Amino acid sequence: MKEQKKQTKILLGWVFAWVVSTAILSAGVNNLWDNVLITKIGLVINFAIGLGMIIANKNLFKYYDELQKKIHAESMALTLGLTVVVGLVYEISFDFGVINSEPEFEYLVFFICFSYMTSIVINSLRYK
């Protein structure tokens, strides 16, 4: 359990670094700098931090017990399915003129986060 807490803190650090680097990259282009080379370097750094975050998440799973692994695996499966279905319906709705605004990836990312957190809570309550 002590190692799991340590790995959780490591993951938190990577997530924080990735969010900060994404925010700086998003706000920096055209506001802090107007240079394609700096943007490319920022993208590479953001990508590298993102990979570190993924590896930290994978490492955390090594310290989960079987129930925690089951809860997260089911939550990921549900999130993946919902994201594919909702994302395609969202895109097709625009293509067929049902919605007027072009689909934004940010909304899908928010939906993914909301789906994953909600399914973790529901699965945790279901198995307790």
Secondary structure by P-SEA (a helix, b strand, c coil): caaaaaaaaaaaaaaaaaaaaaaaaaaacccccccaaaaaaaaaaaaaaaaaaaaaaaaaaaaccaaaaaaaaaaaaaaaaaaaaaaaaaaaaaaaccccccccaaaaaaaaaaaaaaaaaaaaaaac
